[in-house]
Protein backbone atom coordinates (compact mmCIF):
# COMPACT_ATOMS: atom_id res chain seq x y z
CA UNK A 1 0.00 0.00 0.00
CA UNK A 2 1.35 3.44 -0.96
CA UNK A 3 1.91 5.97 1.79
CA UNK A 4 1.23 9.69 2.13
CA UNK A 5 3.26 11.50 4.77
CA UNK A 6 1.10 14.40 5.91
CA UNK A 7 2.79 17.16 7.91
CA UNK A 8 0.02 18.75 9.96
CA UNK A 9 -2.96 16.85 11.35
CA UNK A 10 -5.08 19.98 11.46
CA UNK A 11 -8.34 20.66 9.67
CA UNK A 12 -6.97 20.93 6.12
CA UNK A 13 -4.64 17.99 6.61
CA UNK A 14 -7.37 15.72 7.94
CA UNK A 15 -10.45 16.89 6.05
CA UNK A 16 -8.92 17.50 2.64
CA UNK A 17 -5.50 16.16 1.65
CA UNK A 18 -5.45 12.96 3.72
CA UNK A 19 -9.06 12.28 2.80
CA UNK A 20 -8.34 12.47 -0.94
CA UNK A 21 -5.33 10.16 -0.74
CA UNK A 22 -7.07 7.75 1.64
CA UNK A 23 -9.97 7.37 -0.78
CA UNK A 24 -7.42 6.50 -3.47
CA UNK A 25 -6.03 3.67 -1.33
CA UNK A 26 -3.08 5.33 0.40
CA UNK A 27 -2.05 4.72 4.00
CA UNK A 28 -1.79 8.05 5.85
CA UNK A 29 1.00 8.93 8.28
CA UNK A 30 0.57 12.26 10.07
CA UNK A 31 3.36 14.34 11.58
CA UNK A 32 2.17 16.65 14.33
CA UNK A 33 3.19 17.97 17.74
CA UNK A 34 -0.16 18.05 19.58
CA UNK A 35 -0.11 15.16 22.07
CA UNK A 36 -3.89 14.76 22.12
CA UNK A 37 -4.06 14.37 18.33
CA UNK A 38 -1.08 12.01 18.21
CA UNK A 39 -2.51 9.77 20.91
CA UNK A 40 -5.99 9.65 19.37
CA UNK A 41 -4.73 8.93 15.84
CA UNK A 42 -2.50 6.09 17.02
CA UNK A 43 -5.10 4.62 19.36
CA UNK A 44 -7.88 4.53 16.77
CA UNK A 45 -6.14 4.37 13.42
CA UNK A 46 -9.06 6.26 11.92
CA UNK A 47 -11.08 9.47 12.21
CA UNK A 48 -14.38 10.96 11.06
CA UNK A 49 -15.23 13.84 8.73
CA UNK A 50 -18.73 15.35 8.68
CA UNK A 51 -19.48 16.84 5.28
CA UNK A 52 -21.86 19.77 5.66
CA UNK A 53 -23.92 20.75 2.64
CA UNK A 54 -26.92 19.93 0.48
CA UNK A 55 -26.10 16.22 0.74
CA UNK A 56 -24.61 15.57 4.21
CA UNK A 57 -22.13 12.72 4.41
CA UNK A 58 -19.95 11.05 7.00
CA UNK A 59 -16.52 9.90 5.84
CA UNK A 60 -14.38 7.47 7.84
CA UNK A 61 -10.69 7.84 7.02
CA UNK A 62 -8.90 4.60 7.88
CA UNK A 63 -5.35 3.21 7.84
CA UNK A 64 -3.88 6.21 9.63
CA UNK A 65 -1.17 6.63 12.24
CA UNK A 66 0.95 9.49 13.53
CA UNK A 67 4.52 10.31 14.51
CA UNK A 68 5.64 13.04 16.85
CA UNK A 69 7.17 16.01 15.06
CA UNK A 70 9.41 16.54 18.11
CA UNK A 71 11.19 13.25 17.30
CA UNK A 72 13.48 14.14 14.35
CA UNK A 73 14.74 10.59 13.89
CA UNK A 74 11.24 9.13 13.62
CA UNK A 75 10.20 11.83 11.14
CA UNK A 76 13.34 11.25 9.02
CA UNK A 77 12.50 7.55 8.78
CA UNK A 78 9.01 8.38 7.51
CA UNK A 79 10.30 10.90 4.96
CA UNK A 80 12.69 8.28 3.65
CA UNK A 81 9.96 5.68 3.11
CA UNK A 82 7.08 7.90 1.94
CA UNK A 83 5.68 7.65 -1.58
CA UNK A 84 4.60 11.30 -1.46
CA UNK A 85 4.41 14.03 1.18
CA UNK A 86 2.17 17.01 1.88
CA UNK A 87 2.54 19.96 4.23
CA UNK A 88 -0.39 21.80 5.84
CA UNK A 89 0.97 23.31 9.05
CA UNK A 90 0.32 27.02 8.52
CA UNK A 91 2.90 29.49 7.17
CA UNK A 92 4.18 30.43 10.63
CA UNK A 93 5.07 26.79 11.38
CA UNK A 94 6.80 26.00 8.10
CA UNK A 95 10.35 26.79 9.30
CA UNK A 96 10.10 24.02 11.89
CA UNK A 97 9.46 21.45 9.15
CA UNK A 98 12.51 22.24 7.02
CA UNK A 99 15.22 20.53 9.13
CA UNK A 100 12.96 17.51 9.66
CA UNK A 101 12.30 17.11 5.95
CA UNK A 102 15.95 17.71 5.05
CA UNK A 103 17.16 14.98 7.41
CA UNK A 104 14.68 12.59 5.82
CA UNK A 105 15.78 13.58 2.32
CA UNK A 106 19.39 12.73 3.18
CA UNK A 107 18.35 9.37 4.59
CA UNK A 108 16.21 8.80 1.52
CA UNK A 109 19.15 9.44 -0.79
CA UNK A 110 21.36 7.01 1.14
CA UNK A 111 18.88 4.18 0.66
CA UNK A 112 18.24 5.06 -2.99
CA UNK A 113 14.52 5.71 -2.54
CA UNK A 114 14.28 8.18 -5.43
CA UNK A 115 12.72 11.63 -5.70
CA UNK A 116 10.09 12.81 -3.20
CA UNK A 117 7.23 15.06 -4.26
CA UNK A 118 6.02 17.47 -1.56
CA UNK A 119 2.57 19.05 -2.01
CA UNK A 120 2.67 22.49 -0.36
CA UNK A 121 -0.86 22.91 1.00
CA UNK A 122 -0.38 26.45 2.24
CA UNK A 123 -1.97 29.57 0.80
CA UNK A 124 1.37 31.35 0.44
CA UNK A 125 2.86 33.14 -2.53
CA UNK A 126 5.86 31.48 -4.20
CA UNK A 127 5.61 28.42 -1.95
CA UNK A 128 8.10 26.36 -3.96
CA UNK A 129 10.82 29.01 -3.65
CA UNK A 130 10.01 29.40 0.04
CA UNK A 131 10.62 25.67 0.48
CA UNK A 132 13.86 25.70 -1.55
CA UNK A 133 15.20 28.55 0.55
CA UNK A 134 14.12 26.78 3.73
CA UNK A 135 15.59 23.38 2.87
CA UNK A 136 18.96 24.42 1.40
CA UNK A 137 20.65 25.47 4.69
CA UNK A 138 19.96 21.98 6.06
CA UNK A 139 21.36 20.10 3.04
CA UNK A 140 24.91 19.68 1.73
CA UNK A 141 25.92 22.17 -0.98
CA UNK A 142 26.07 19.39 -3.58
CA UNK A 143 22.61 17.96 -2.80
CA UNK A 144 20.63 17.94 -6.11
CA UNK A 145 17.50 19.51 -4.65
CA UNK A 146 15.77 20.28 -7.94
CA UNK A 147 16.31 16.71 -9.16
CA UNK A 148 15.32 14.81 -6.02
CA UNK A 149 12.53 16.98 -4.59
CA UNK A 150 9.35 18.01 -6.33
CA UNK A 151 7.92 21.16 -4.76
CA UNK A 152 4.29 21.44 -5.76
CA UNK A 153 2.41 24.66 -5.14
CA UNK A 154 -1.36 24.50 -4.65
CA UNK A 155 -4.45 26.65 -4.49
CA UNK A 156 -6.45 25.54 -1.45
CA UNK A 157 -10.13 26.37 -1.82
CA UNK A 158 -11.58 24.02 0.79
CA UNK A 159 -13.57 25.81 3.51
CA UNK A 160 -13.30 24.29 6.99
CA UNK A 161 -15.14 26.16 9.76
CA UNK A 162 -14.12 26.61 13.37
CA UNK A 163 -15.63 24.10 15.78
CA UNK A 164 -16.37 24.94 19.40
CA UNK A 165 -14.80 23.12 22.32
CA UNK A 166 -18.19 21.59 23.01
CA UNK A 167 -18.40 20.19 19.47
CA UNK A 168 -14.98 18.55 19.72
CA UNK A 169 -15.15 17.47 23.37
CA UNK A 170 -16.34 13.95 22.62
CA UNK A 171 -14.06 13.44 19.63
CA UNK A 172 -10.91 15.57 19.16
CA UNK A 173 -10.40 14.06 15.70
CA UNK A 174 -13.82 15.00 14.35
CA UNK A 175 -13.68 17.65 11.65
CA UNK A 176 -16.38 19.40 9.64
CA UNK A 177 -15.89 20.45 6.03
CA UNK A 178 -17.81 21.51 2.94
CA UNK A 179 -18.33 19.08 0.03
CA UNK A 180 -15.88 20.92 -2.26
CA UNK A 181 -13.00 18.52 -2.90
CA UNK A 182 -10.79 19.85 -5.72
CA UNK A 183 -7.06 20.28 -5.03
CA UNK A 184 -5.57 22.56 -7.68
CA UNK A 185 -1.81 22.01 -7.96
CA UNK A 186 1.22 22.70 -10.12
CA UNK A 187 1.63 20.06 -12.80
CA UNK A 188 5.21 21.17 -13.45
CA UNK A 189 6.32 20.70 -9.85
CA UNK A 190 6.22 16.89 -9.86
CA UNK A 191 9.37 14.80 -10.21
CA UNK A 192 7.41 11.53 -10.20
CA UNK A 193 4.27 10.70 -12.19
CA UNK A 194 1.24 12.60 -10.89
CA UNK A 195 -0.68 10.28 -8.55
CA UNK A 196 -3.94 8.83 -9.84
CA UNK A 197 -5.95 10.43 -7.04
CA UNK A 198 -9.46 11.69 -7.85
CA UNK A 199 -9.79 15.34 -6.86
CA UNK A 200 -6.29 16.40 -7.92
CA UNK A 201 -6.49 19.10 -10.62
CA UNK A 202 -3.02 19.72 -12.10
CA UNK A 203 -2.55 23.11 -13.81
CA UNK A 204 0.24 24.38 -16.05
CA UNK A 205 -0.05 27.98 -14.82
CA UNK A 206 -0.42 27.60 -11.06
CA UNK A 207 0.34 31.29 -10.45
CA UNK A 208 -2.90 32.26 -12.17
CA UNK A 209 -4.90 29.92 -9.95
CA UNK A 210 -3.14 31.01 -6.76
CA UNK A 211 -3.98 34.61 -7.64
CA UNK A 212 -7.56 33.69 -8.46
CA UNK A 213 -7.93 32.00 -5.07
CA UNK A 214 -6.64 35.08 -3.25
CA UNK A 215 -8.22 37.85 -5.31
CA UNK A 216 -11.57 36.20 -6.12
CA UNK A 217 -12.36 33.55 -3.49
CA UNK A 218 -10.64 35.11 -0.46
CA UNK A 219 -11.61 38.63 -1.49
CA UNK A 220 -15.31 37.89 -1.92
CA UNK A 221 -15.48 35.75 1.22
CA UNK A 222 -13.84 38.34 3.47
CA UNK A 223 -15.66 41.29 1.93
CA UNK A 224 -18.98 39.58 2.68
CA UNK A 225 -17.89 39.11 6.31
CA UNK A 226 -16.87 42.76 6.69
CA UNK A 227 -20.06 44.18 5.19
CA UNK A 228 -22.24 41.71 7.08
CA UNK A 229 -20.67 42.82 10.36
CA UNK A 230 -21.47 46.46 9.56
CA UNK A 231 -24.99 45.90 8.31
CA UNK A 232 -26.08 43.11 10.66
CA UNK A 233 -23.75 42.90 13.68
CA UNK A 234 -26.23 40.62 15.43
CA UNK A 235 -26.08 37.99 12.64
CA UNK A 236 -22.87 35.96 13.07
CA UNK A 237 -22.99 33.56 10.09
CA UNK A 238 -21.74 33.83 6.52
CA UNK A 239 -24.89 32.28 5.13
CA UNK A 240 -26.81 35.20 6.64
CA UNK A 241 -24.55 37.58 4.71
CA UNK A 242 -25.48 35.83 1.48
CA UNK A 243 -29.16 36.32 2.29
CA UNK A 244 -28.60 40.11 2.17
CA UNK A 245 -28.94 41.11 -1.47
CA UNK A 246 -26.64 44.12 -1.08
CA UNK A 247 -23.85 42.12 0.57
CA UNK A 248 -24.12 39.34 -1.99
CA UNK A 249 -24.07 41.81 -4.87
CA UNK A 250 -21.08 43.68 -3.43
CA UNK A 251 -19.18 40.40 -3.12
CA UNK A 252 -20.11 39.38 -6.66
CA UNK A 253 -19.06 42.71 -8.13
CA UNK A 254 -15.76 42.75 -6.24
CA UNK A 255 -14.96 39.26 -7.49
CA UNK A 256 -15.71 40.36 -11.04
CA UNK A 257 -13.39 43.34 -10.60
CA UNK A 258 -10.59 40.90 -9.79
CA UNK A 259 -11.62 38.59 -12.62
CA UNK A 260 -11.10 41.42 -15.11
CA UNK A 261 -7.75 42.20 -13.53
CA UNK A 262 -6.72 38.54 -13.81
CA UNK A 263 -7.63 38.58 -17.50
CA UNK A 264 -5.14 41.41 -17.91
CA UNK A 265 -2.37 39.61 -16.01
CA UNK A 266 -3.02 36.15 -17.48
CA UNK A 267 -4.53 36.63 -20.94
CA UNK A 268 -6.23 33.51 -22.24
CA UNK A 269 -6.01 31.54 -18.98
CA UNK A 270 -9.69 32.00 -18.06
CA UNK A 271 -12.79 32.52 -20.17
CA UNK A 272 -15.79 34.61 -19.18
CA UNK A 273 -17.69 31.36 -18.67
CA UNK A 274 -14.90 30.15 -16.33
CA UNK A 275 -15.25 33.30 -14.24
CA UNK A 276 -19.05 33.14 -14.24
CA UNK A 277 -19.23 29.54 -13.06
CA UNK A 278 -16.45 30.04 -10.50
CA UNK A 279 -17.97 33.16 -8.94
CA UNK A 280 -21.51 31.81 -8.81
CA UNK A 281 -20.28 28.53 -7.33
CA UNK A 282 -18.40 30.48 -4.65
CA UNK A 283 -21.48 32.52 -3.76
CA UNK A 284 -23.44 29.27 -3.44
CA UNK A 285 -20.74 27.80 -1.20
CA UNK A 286 -20.61 30.93 0.95
CA UNK A 287 -24.35 30.48 1.53
CA UNK A 288 -23.93 26.93 2.89
CA UNK A 289 -25.96 27.14 6.10
CA UNK A 290 -25.06 23.62 7.22
CA UNK A 291 -21.37 24.54 7.30
CA UNK A 292 -22.02 27.09 10.04
CA UNK A 293 -19.10 29.29 9.00
CA UNK A 294 -18.90 32.53 10.96
CA UNK A 295 -18.26 36.16 10.10
CA UNK A 296 -15.65 36.14 12.88
CA UNK A 297 -13.61 33.27 11.39
CA UNK A 298 -13.72 34.61 7.86
CA UNK A 299 -12.89 38.20 8.74
CA UNK A 300 -10.41 37.95 11.61
CA UNK A 301 -6.64 38.62 11.37
CA UNK A 302 -6.76 42.18 10.04
CA UNK A 303 -3.02 42.85 9.91
CA UNK A 304 -2.69 39.99 7.42
CA UNK A 305 -5.89 40.41 5.43
CA UNK A 306 -5.44 44.16 4.96
CA UNK A 307 -1.73 43.70 4.21
CA UNK A 308 0.10 44.86 1.07
CA UNK A 309 0.05 41.59 -0.88
CA UNK A 310 -3.16 40.09 0.43
CA UNK A 311 -6.72 39.95 -0.90
CA UNK A 312 -7.74 43.62 -0.84
CA UNK A 313 -4.60 45.66 -1.47
CA UNK A 314 -3.23 42.99 -3.79
CA UNK A 315 -6.45 43.00 -5.80
CA UNK A 316 -6.54 46.80 -5.93
CA UNK A 317 -2.97 46.86 -7.25
CA UNK A 318 -3.87 44.19 -9.83
CA UNK A 319 -6.91 46.17 -10.95
CA UNK A 320 -4.98 49.44 -11.11
CA UNK A 321 -2.26 47.77 -13.17
CA UNK A 322 -4.81 46.77 -15.80
CA UNK A 323 -7.09 49.81 -15.71
CA UNK A 324 -9.98 48.11 -13.91
CA UNK A 325 -12.20 50.33 -11.75
CA UNK A 326 -12.66 48.60 -8.37
CA UNK A 327 -15.20 50.45 -6.19
CA UNK A 328 -16.46 47.31 -4.45
CA UNK A 329 -12.97 46.05 -3.60
CA UNK A 330 -12.23 49.54 -2.26
CA UNK A 331 -15.38 49.41 -0.13
CA UNK A 332 -14.32 46.02 1.25
CA UNK A 333 -10.89 47.29 2.29
CA UNK A 334 -12.44 50.30 3.99
CA UNK A 335 -14.92 48.03 5.80
CA UNK A 336 -12.01 45.99 7.15
CA UNK A 337 -10.93 48.95 9.25
CA UNK A 338 -14.32 48.85 10.97
CA UNK A 339 -14.42 45.08 11.53
CA UNK A 340 -14.83 44.17 15.20
CA UNK A 341 -16.56 40.78 15.14
CA UNK A 342 -15.96 38.62 18.21
CA UNK A 343 -15.85 34.91 18.92
CA UNK A 344 -18.43 32.92 20.88
CA UNK A 345 -16.92 34.28 24.11
CA UNK A 346 -17.40 37.83 22.76
CA UNK A 347 -13.66 38.39 22.45
CA UNK A 348 -11.78 39.96 19.57
CA UNK A 349 -9.12 37.92 17.84
CA UNK A 350 -6.00 38.97 19.83
CA UNK A 351 -4.17 40.43 16.84
CA UNK A 352 -7.30 42.39 15.89
CA UNK A 353 -7.44 43.95 19.36
CA UNK A 354 -3.88 45.15 18.73
CA UNK A 355 -4.89 46.37 15.25
CA UNK A 356 -7.67 48.56 16.65
CA UNK A 357 -5.42 49.87 19.39
CA UNK A 358 -2.95 50.92 16.68
CA UNK A 359 -5.73 52.42 14.59
CA UNK A 360 -7.02 54.46 17.52
CA UNK A 361 -3.52 55.68 18.35
CA UNK A 362 -2.18 56.35 14.85
CA UNK A 363 -5.23 57.12 12.71
CA UNK A 364 -6.42 55.92 9.33
CA UNK A 365 -3.79 57.70 7.23
CA UNK A 366 -0.92 56.17 9.17
CA UNK A 367 -2.47 52.69 9.03
CA UNK A 368 -2.86 52.90 5.26
CA UNK A 369 0.90 53.38 5.16
CA UNK A 370 1.94 50.98 7.92
CA UNK A 371 -0.48 48.09 7.30
CA UNK A 372 -1.52 48.40 3.65
CA UNK A 373 1.81 49.90 2.53
CA UNK A 374 0.00 52.33 0.28
CA UNK A 375 2.43 55.23 -0.06
CA UNK A 376 1.09 58.77 -0.37
CA UNK A 377 4.04 59.87 -2.56
CA UNK A 378 3.54 57.54 -5.52
CA UNK A 379 0.86 56.44 -7.95
CA UNK A 380 -1.37 54.52 -8.07
CA UNK A 381 -1.02 54.31 -4.27
CA UNK A 382 -1.99 57.94 -3.69
CA UNK A 383 -5.20 57.49 -5.68
CA UNK A 384 -6.00 54.22 -3.94
CA UNK A 385 -5.53 55.92 -0.57
CA UNK A 386 -7.96 58.67 -1.55
CA UNK A 387 -10.51 56.10 -2.72
CA UNK A 388 -10.22 54.01 0.46
CA UNK A 389 -10.47 57.11 2.63
CA UNK A 390 -13.64 58.18 0.80
CA UNK A 391 -15.15 54.70 1.23
CA UNK A 392 -14.19 54.69 4.91
CA UNK A 393 -15.86 58.07 5.48
CA UNK A 394 -18.96 56.81 3.66
CA UNK A 395 -19.16 53.69 5.84
CA UNK A 396 -18.50 55.63 9.03
CA UNK A 397 -21.46 57.88 8.25
CA UNK A 398 -23.85 55.25 6.83
CA UNK A 399 -22.75 51.75 7.81
CA UNK A 400 -25.89 49.97 6.66
CA UNK A 401 -26.35 51.80 3.33
CA UNK A 402 -23.87 49.95 1.18
CA UNK A 403 -26.57 49.70 -1.50
CA UNK A 404 -26.15 53.48 -1.99
CA UNK A 405 -22.45 52.93 -2.68
CA UNK A 406 -23.29 50.16 -5.16
CA UNK A 407 -25.75 52.38 -6.97
CA UNK A 408 -23.23 55.24 -7.23
CA UNK A 409 -20.48 52.86 -8.40
CA UNK A 410 -22.33 51.62 -11.48
Secondary structure, DSSP 8 states (H G I E B T S, - for coil): --EEEEE--SHHIIIIIHHHHHHTT-EEEEEE--HHHHHHHHHHSEEEEEE-SSS-EEEEEESEEEEETT-HHHHHHHHHH-SEEEE-S-GGGHHHHHHHHHHHHHHHHHTT---EEEEE-S--TTHHHHHHHHHHTTS-TT--HHHHEEEEEEE---------HHHHHS-TT-EEE-S---EEEEGGG-SS-----TTEEEES-HHHHHHHIIIIIIHHHHHHHHHHHHH-TT--BHHHHHTSHHHHHHHHHHHHHHHHHHHHHSTTTS-HHHHHHHHHHHHHHHT-GGG--BHHHHH--HHHHTSTTSHHHHHHHHHHHTT---HHHHHHHHHHTT-----TTS---HHHHHHHHHHHHH-HHHHHHHTS---TTSTTHHHHHHHHHHHHHHHHH-TT-HHHHHHHT-
